[in-house]
């Protein structure tokens, strides 16, 4: 039972950290949505990557497909275009990668 609780706590912590990164990056790009939208984006991103990796397996094709689906999710959540969602996603990925060296973050670009 303890490993399950630890896994859940790590998931929640990683979700919060990822949501904060998403919130800050989207604010830097002029988006005005609140932290709830960033939490939803982090959760949806994790769900997308998990499902795609489960169905296709890990690799570049799965990452590409999941990335495209996550761009669509960002577009819908923040009402932005393809280019802006791509730029935001890349910046989120870079920042999350840097933060991931120090703190736990979710898998995928989130």
Phi, psi and omega in degrees: 000323181300318179298327179293316179297318178298319179295317179297316179296319178295321178298313180297316179298314180295323178297316180296314180298313179297319179297320178296318178298313179299316180300312182295314182296316180294326176295321178298333179264014172087007178281146186248004180296156183274183183296333178299321178295321178294321178296317178297317179298318179295317181293315179297318178301316178296317180297317180300309181296320180297313181294313181297316179295326178292317183284320187255332187098167180281152180148178183294322180295315179296317180296320179295312180298313179297321178298317178296315180297321179292326175298320177297318178298316177298318178302315183288319182291323185252001180051060180231169181272179182298313185295313180295320179294324177294315179297314179299316181298319179295316179295319177300316179299316180296310181297317179296323177296317178294314179297325181298338175292334185249327184229156178288137176227168181287160176288161181086195183283352185279000000 
